[in-house]
Amino acid sequence: MKIGILTHHYVKNFGAFMQAYALTNVIKEIVPNSRVEIIDYRVKKHEIMNSLHFFGFKPKRGDTFCGYIDKVCLFFKHYKYEITLPRSKRVYTANDINFIGYDLIIVGADEVWNFKDVAYDSIKFGYGLKGTLISYSACAGGSSDDSIIPNEIKEGIKNFKAISVRDKDSEKLVNVICKNQFDVMRTLDPIFLYDY
């Protein structure tokens, strides 16, 4: 079985790395004969802004030269861990993902469903994706206002076979879109499932 995980694996913080690492390894334990990998899909603007955060020097914020050097070193230390994640070739569109031919795509964890964030992309809501889709601990962040939900989100999320979310606002978003057709489950962030 070929399983792809669609998440924010490229975000330069250790929490993002840990949830991607944990979910990958927990799935491998549950389905030991499967090939599990992160789908190397990135929202370019999100990736650039997140990376530039490490290189911003702001004395008004309290940055010191030594602290800045430590922060830059942390960026490269994080990169050393990030590249250990098993991942697909870089993909740029839903069609690229479909071409890989995953038997199952898991969307989550992290704030993958925050459509008010710079990281928003309708692909994370299943828009344009084919095959079996489920979510694990997907989070909508602060974007659960049902009056402004883009149509591609409404269309995409209905393609999921099962949905689990991290919090009540994300559950509310799914129920508004799907008119309670899903039995939405709240689940733990995967970092709590894996024994590091």
The 8 nearest C-alpha neighbors of each residue, nearest first, counted from 0:
[[1, 33, 102, 34, 2, 32, 101, 103],
 [0, 2, 34, 101, 102, 33, 35, 103],
 [3, 1, 35, 103, 101, 104, 102, 34],
 [2, 4, 104, 36, 38, 37, 35, 101],
 [5, 3, 37, 105, 38, 104, 106, 6],
 [6, 4, 106, 38, 105, 37, 107, 3],
 [5, 7, 107, 8, 106, 4, 108, 111],
 [8, 6, 9, 10, 15, 111, 109, 5],
 [7, 9, 6, 10, 16, 19, 15, 81],
 [8, 10, 7, 11, 46, 41, 81, 16],
 [11, 9, 8, 7, 12, 15, 49, 46],
 [12, 10, 9, 50, 49, 77, 74, 13],
 [13, 11, 14, 15, 10, 16, 77, 74],
 [12, 14, 16, 15, 17, 11, 77, 10],
 [13, 15, 17, 16, 12, 18, 190, 19],
 [16, 14, 13, 18, 17, 12, 10, 8],
 [15, 17, 13, 19, 14, 18, 20, 8],
 [16, 18, 20, 14, 19, 15, 21, 13],
 [17, 19, 190, 21, 15, 189, 20, 16],
 [20, 18, 16, 22, 17, 21, 8, 23],
 [21, 19, 17, 23, 18, 22, 16, 24],
 [22, 20, 18, 24, 23, 193, 190, 19],
 [21, 23, 25, 19, 189, 24, 20, 18],
 [24, 22, 20, 26, 21, 25, 19, 27],
 [23, 25, 27, 21, 26, 22, 20, 28],
 [24, 26, 28, 22, 27, 23, 21, 29],
 [27, 25, 29, 28, 24, 23, 30, 22],
 [26, 28, 24, 31, 30, 25, 29, 23],
 [29, 27, 25, 31, 26, 30, 24, 23],
 [28, 30, 26, 27, 31, 25, 24, 32],
 [31, 29, 27, 28, 33, 32, 26, 0],
 [32, 30, 27, 28, 33, 29, 26, 34],
 [33, 31, 30, 34, 0, 27, 28, 29],
 [34, 32, 0, 31, 30, 1, 35, 27],
 [33, 35, 1, 2, 0, 36, 32, 27],
 [36, 34, 2, 3, 33, 1, 23, 27],
 [37, 35, 86, 85, 3, 4, 38, 87],
 [36, 38, 86, 4, 3, 39, 85, 87],
 [37, 39, 87, 5, 3, 4, 40, 86],
 [40, 38, 89, 87, 86, 37, 90, 88],
 [39, 41, 90, 38, 91, 89, 42, 5],
 [42, 40, 43, 39, 46, 9, 7, 91],
 [41, 43, 45, 44, 118, 46, 40, 120],
 [42, 44, 46, 45, 41, 47, 118, 48],
 [45, 43, 47, 46, 42, 48, 117, 118],
 [46, 44, 118, 48, 42, 43, 47, 117],
 [45, 47, 43, 49, 44, 48, 50, 42],
 [46, 48, 50, 44, 49, 45, 51, 43],
 [49, 47, 51, 45, 50, 46, 44, 52],
 [48, 50, 46, 52, 47, 51, 45, 10],
 [49, 51, 47, 52, 48, 53, 46, 11],
 [52, 50, 54, 48, 53, 49, 47, 55],
 [53, 51, 49, 50, 55, 54, 48, 47],
 [54, 52, 51, 50, 55, 71, 70, 74],
 [53, 55, 51, 52, 56, 71, 50, 70],
 [54, 56, 52, 53, 57, 51, 67, 62],
 [57, 55, 62, 54, 58, 67, 63, 64],
 [58, 56, 60, 59, 62, 55, 61, 63],
 [57, 59, 62, 61, 60, 56, 63, 64],
 [60, 58, 61, 57, 62, 56, 63, 55],
 [61, 59, 58, 57, 62, 56, 63, 55],
 [60, 62, 58, 59, 63, 57, 66, 56],
 [63, 61, 58, 57, 60, 66, 56, 67],
 [64, 62, 66, 65, 67, 61, 58, 56],
 [63, 65, 67, 66, 68, 62, 56, 69],
 [66, 64, 68, 67, 63, 69, 62, 70],
 [65, 67, 63, 69, 64, 68, 70, 62],
 [66, 68, 70, 64, 65, 69, 63, 71],
 [67, 69, 65, 71, 70, 66, 72, 64],
 [70, 68, 66, 72, 67, 71, 73, 65],
 [69, 71, 73, 67, 68, 72, 66, 53],
 [70, 72, 74, 68, 73, 69, 53, 67],
 [73, 71, 69, 75, 74, 70, 68, 76],
 [72, 74, 76, 70, 71, 75, 77, 69],
 [75, 73, 71, 77, 72, 76, 78, 70],
 [76, 74, 78, 72, 77, 73, 79, 71],
 [77, 75, 73, 79, 78, 74, 72, 80],
 [76, 78, 74, 80, 75, 79, 73, 81],
 [77, 79, 81, 75, 80, 76, 82, 74],
 [78, 80, 76, 77, 81, 82, 75, 83],
 [81, 79, 77, 78, 83, 82, 76, 84],
 [82, 80, 78, 83, 79, 84, 77, 16],
 [81, 83, 84, 80, 79, 78, 85, 86],
 [84, 82, 81, 80, 85, 79, 86, 78],
 [85, 83, 82, 81, 86, 20, 37, 80],
 [86, 84, 36, 37, 83, 87, 35, 82],
 [87, 85, 37, 36, 38, 39, 84, 88],
 [86, 88, 38, 39, 37, 89, 36, 85],
 [87, 89, 39, 90, 86, 38, 40, 99],
 [90, 88, 39, 40, 87, 91, 38, 86],
 [89, 91, 40, 95, 39, 92, 88, 96],
 [90, 92, 40, 95, 89, 93, 41, 96],
 [93, 91, 95, 94, 90, 96, 40, 122],
 [92, 94, 96, 95, 127, 128, 97, 122],
 [93, 95, 97, 92, 96, 98, 128, 127],
 [96, 94, 98, 92, 93, 97, 90, 91],
 [95, 97, 93, 94, 98, 99, 90, 92],
 [96, 98, 94, 99, 100, 95, 129, 93],
 [97, 99, 95, 100, 96, 94, 101, 93],
 [100, 98, 97, 96, 101, 95, 87, 94],
 [101, 99, 98, 97, 102, 96, 1, 130],
 [100, 102, 1, 103, 2, 99, 3, 104],
 [101, 103, 1, 2, 0, 100, 130, 131],
 [104, 102, 2, 131, 101, 132, 3, 105],
 [103, 105, 3, 132, 4, 2, 131, 133],
 [106, 104, 4, 133, 134, 132, 5, 3],
 [107, 105, 134, 5, 4, 6, 135, 133],
 [108, 106, 137, 135, 6, 109, 134, 136],
 [107, 109, 137, 136, 135, 6, 106, 188],
 [108, 110, 111, 107, 138, 137, 7, 6],
 [111, 109, 138, 112, 113, 139, 140, 137],
 [110, 112, 109, 113, 137, 138, 107, 6],
 [113, 111, 139, 110, 138, 114, 137, 123],
 [114, 112, 139, 140, 142, 110, 115, 116],
 [113, 115, 119, 116, 112, 142, 139, 120],
 [116, 114, 113, 142, 119, 117, 141, 118],
 [115, 117, 118, 114, 119, 113, 142, 140],
 [116, 118, 119, 45, 115, 44, 114, 42],
 [119, 117, 45, 116, 42, 120, 44, 114],
 [120, 118, 114, 117, 116, 113, 115, 121],
 [119, 121, 122, 123, 118, 42, 114, 124],
 [120, 122, 124, 123, 126, 152, 151, 119],
 [123, 121, 126, 125, 124, 120, 93, 127],
 [124, 122, 121, 125, 120, 111, 106, 112],
 [123, 125, 156, 121, 122, 155, 126, 152],
 [126, 124, 155, 122, 128, 123, 156, 127],
 [125, 127, 155, 122, 121, 128, 124, 151],
 [126, 128, 93, 125, 122, 129, 155, 94],
 [129, 127, 125, 126, 93, 97, 130, 122],
 [130, 128, 97, 127, 131, 132, 125, 158],
 [131, 129, 132, 102, 103, 128, 101, 104],
 [130, 132, 103, 104, 102, 160, 133, 129],
 [133, 131, 159, 104, 160, 103, 105, 130],
 [134, 132, 161, 105, 159, 160, 162, 106],
 [135, 133, 106, 162, 105, 163, 107, 137],
 [134, 136, 163, 107, 137, 108, 164, 106],
 [137, 135, 164, 165, 108, 163, 186, 107],
 [138, 136, 164, 107, 108, 135, 165, 109],
 [137, 139, 110, 112, 169, 165, 140, 109],
 [140, 138, 113, 112, 169, 110, 142, 141],
 [139, 141, 113, 138, 142, 110, 112, 169],
 [142, 140, 143, 139, 113, 115, 168, 144],
 [143, 141, 113, 139, 140, 144, 115, 114],
 [142, 144, 172, 141, 168, 145, 139, 169],
 [145, 143, 146, 142, 147, 148, 172, 141],
 [144, 146, 147, 148, 143, 175, 172, 176],
 [147, 145, 144, 148, 143, 149, 175, 142],
 [148, 146, 145, 149, 144, 143, 142, 150],
 [147, 149, 145, 146, 150, 152, 153, 144],
 [150, 148, 152, 151, 147, 153, 114, 121],
 [149, 151, 153, 152, 154, 148, 155, 147],
 [152, 150, 154, 153, 149, 155, 126, 121],
 [153, 151, 155, 150, 154, 149, 124, 156],
 [154, 152, 150, 151, 155, 156, 176, 157],
 [153, 155, 151, 152, 157, 156, 150, 126],
 [156, 154, 126, 125, 152, 124, 157, 158],
 [155, 157, 124, 158, 153, 125, 159, 154],
 [156, 158, 155, 159, 154, 177, 153, 176],
 [159, 157, 156, 155, 125, 160, 132, 154],
 [158, 160, 132, 133, 157, 161, 156, 162],
 [161, 159, 133, 132, 158, 131, 162, 157],
 [162, 160, 133, 159, 134, 163, 181, 132],
 [163, 161, 134, 183, 133, 164, 184, 135],
 [162, 164, 184, 135, 136, 185, 183, 134],
 [163, 165, 136, 137, 185, 138, 166, 186],
 [164, 166, 136, 185, 186, 138, 137, 187],
 [167, 165, 169, 168, 164, 185, 170, 138],
 [166, 168, 170, 169, 171, 165, 185, 164],
 [169, 167, 171, 170, 166, 143, 172, 139],
 [168, 170, 139, 172, 171, 167, 138, 166],
 [169, 171, 167, 173, 168, 172, 164, 174],
 [170, 172, 168, 174, 169, 173, 175, 167],
 [173, 171, 169, 143, 175, 170, 174, 176],
 [174, 172, 176, 170, 175, 171, 177, 169],
 [173, 175, 179, 171, 177, 178, 176, 172],
 [176, 174, 172, 178, 173, 177, 171, 145],
 [177, 175, 173, 174, 153, 178, 172, 145],
 [176, 178, 174, 179, 180, 175, 173, 157],
 [177, 179, 174, 175, 180, 176, 173, 181],
 [178, 180, 174, 181, 177, 175, 182, 173],
 [181, 179, 177, 178, 182, 174, 183, 157],
 [182, 180, 179, 183, 177, 162, 161, 174],
 [181, 183, 184, 180, 179, 162, 161, 163],
 [184, 182, 181, 163, 162, 170, 185, 164],
 [183, 185, 163, 186, 164, 182, 162, 170],
 [186, 184, 164, 165, 163, 166, 183, 136],
 [187, 185, 165, 136, 164, 163, 184, 188],
 [188, 186, 189, 165, 136, 191, 185, 192],
 [187, 189, 190, 191, 136, 186, 108, 165],
 [190, 188, 192, 191, 22, 18, 21, 187],
 [189, 191, 18, 188, 192, 21, 193, 17],
 [192, 190, 189, 193, 188, 187, 194, 21],
 [193, 191, 189, 190, 194, 21, 25, 188],
 [192, 194, 21, 190, 191, 195, 25, 189],
 [195, 193, 192, 191, 190, 21, 25, 24],
 [194, 193, 21, 190, 17, 192, 191, 20]]
